[in-house]
Amino acid sequence: MVKSKKEQELLLGTLDMLVLQTLVLGPAHGHTIAHVIEQRSDEVLQIEQGSLYPALHRLEDRGWVSSYWGVSENNRKARFYRLTAAGRKQLTVEANRWQSMVKAIGSVMQNVTRTAEQK
């Protein structure tokens, strides 16, 4: 199924926000970032490498994360990502935008539910 450009942008923006939020906990490599998001969402959100790594590169290009090479818990060379000061500010912007969106969608859905119950 092909998603519209707006749907893709919403998904990308949401993934960016989730990655930034995950990095609040401290530096992590890609596998750990994906695992934390999946765990915290009770396995509802499954992050594919084909989406995660482009998001990490995009966030790094924007200056919201920085990266360095280190050794993973499996003694393998891995690229670790950390949140920058600009990334913390952007996370606040994204979280506020998300809360507004959730509120707006909740209002619409509440009205739909009320209308359905009245029929």
C-alpha positions as CSV (number, residue, x, y, z in Angstrom):
1,M,0.0,0.0,0.0
2,V,1.4,3.4,-1.0
3,K,1.0,6.1,1.6
4,S,0.4,9.7,0.8
5,K,3.1,12.2,1.2
6,K,1.3,13.7,4.3
7,E,1.0,10.2,5.9
8,Q,4.7,9.6,5.2
9,E,5.7,13.0,6.8
10,L,3.5,12.3,9.8
11,L,5.1,8.9,10.3
12,L,8.6,10.3,9.8
13,G,7.9,13.1,12.2
14,T,6.6,10.7,14.8
15,L,9.6,8.4,14.4
16,D,11.9,11.4,14.8
17,M,10.1,12.4,18.0
18,L,10.3,8.9,19.4
19,V,14.0,8.6,18.6
20,L,14.7,12.0,20.3
21,Q,12.7,10.9,23.3
22,T,14.6,7.6,23.5
23,L,17.9,9.4,23.5
24,V,16.9,11.5,26.5
25,L,17.8,8.4,28.5
26,G,21.4,8.6,27.2
27,P,23.5,7.7,24.2
28,A,22.5,4.5,22.4
29,H,23.2,2.6,19.1
30,G,20.5,2.0,16.6
31,H,19.5,-1.5,17.7
32,T,19.0,-0.3,21.3
33,I,16.9,2.7,20.1
34,A,14.6,0.4,18.1
35,H,14.4,-2.1,21.0
36,V,13.5,0.6,23.6
37,I,10.8,2.1,21.3
38,E,9.4,-1.4,20.7
39,Q,9.5,-2.3,24.4
40,R,7.9,1.0,25.6
41,S,5.1,0.6,23.1
42,D,4.4,-3.0,24.3
43,E,5.6,-4.2,20.9
44,V,3.0,-2.2,19.1
45,L,5.6,-0.1,17.3
46,Q,8.0,-2.1,15.3
47,I,10.9,0.0,14.0
48,E,12.5,-1.3,10.8
49,Q,16.2,-0.6,10.1
50,G,15.1,0.8,6.7
51,S,13.2,3.6,8.6
52,L,15.4,4.0,11.7
53,Y,18.8,4.6,10.1
54,P,17.5,7.3,7.6
55,A,15.8,9.0,10.6
56,L,19.1,8.9,12.6
57,H,21.0,10.4,9.6
58,R,18.3,13.1,9.1
59,L,18.4,14.0,12.8
60,E,22.2,14.2,12.7
61,D,22.0,16.4,9.6
62,R,19.7,18.7,11.4
63,G,22.0,18.9,14.4
64,W,19.5,17.3,16.8
65,V,21.7,14.3,17.5
66,S,25.4,13.6,17.2
67,S,27.2,10.3,16.8
68,Y,30.4,8.6,17.7
69,W,31.9,5.1,17.3
70,G,32.0,2.9,20.3
71,V,31.8,-0.8,21.4
72,S,28.4,-2.3,21.9
73,E,27.4,-4.7,24.7
74,N,28.3,-7.5,22.3
75,N,31.8,-6.2,21.9
76,R,31.1,-5.1,18.4
77,K,32.0,-1.7,16.9
78,A,28.8,0.4,16.8
79,R,27.7,3.9,16.1
80,F,26.2,5.5,19.1
81,Y,23.8,8.5,18.9
82,R,23.3,11.2,21.6
83,L,20.9,14.0,21.9
84,T,22.3,17.5,21.4
85,A,21.0,20.7,23.1
86,A,19.3,21.6,19.8
87,G,17.7,18.1,19.8
88,R,16.3,18.7,23.4
89,K,14.7,22.0,22.2
90,Q,13.3,20.2,19.1
91,L,11.9,17.4,21.3
92,T,10.0,20.0,23.3
93,V,8.6,21.5,20.1
94,E,7.6,18.1,18.7
95,A,6.1,16.9,22.1
96,N,4.0,20.1,22.2
97,R,2.9,19.6,18.6
98,W,2.1,15.9,19.4
99,Q,0.0,16.9,22.4
100,S,-2.0,19.4,20.3
101,M,-2.6,16.7,17.7
102,V,-3.7,14.1,20.2
103,K,-6.1,16.7,21.8
104,A,-7.6,17.6,18.4
105,I,-8.0,14.0,17.3
106,G,-9.5,13.1,20.7
107,S,-12.1,15.9,20.3
108,V,-13.0,14.7,16.9
109,M,-13.3,11.1,18.0
110,Q,-15.3,12.0,21.1
111,N,-17.8,13.8,18.9
112,V,-18.0,10.8,16.5
113,T,-18.6,8.5,19.5
114,R,-21.3,10.8,20.9
115,T,-23.0,11.0,17.5
116,A,-22.9,7.2,17.1
117,E,-24.4,6.7,20.6
118,Q,-27.3,9.1,19.9
119,K,-28.4,7.2,16.8
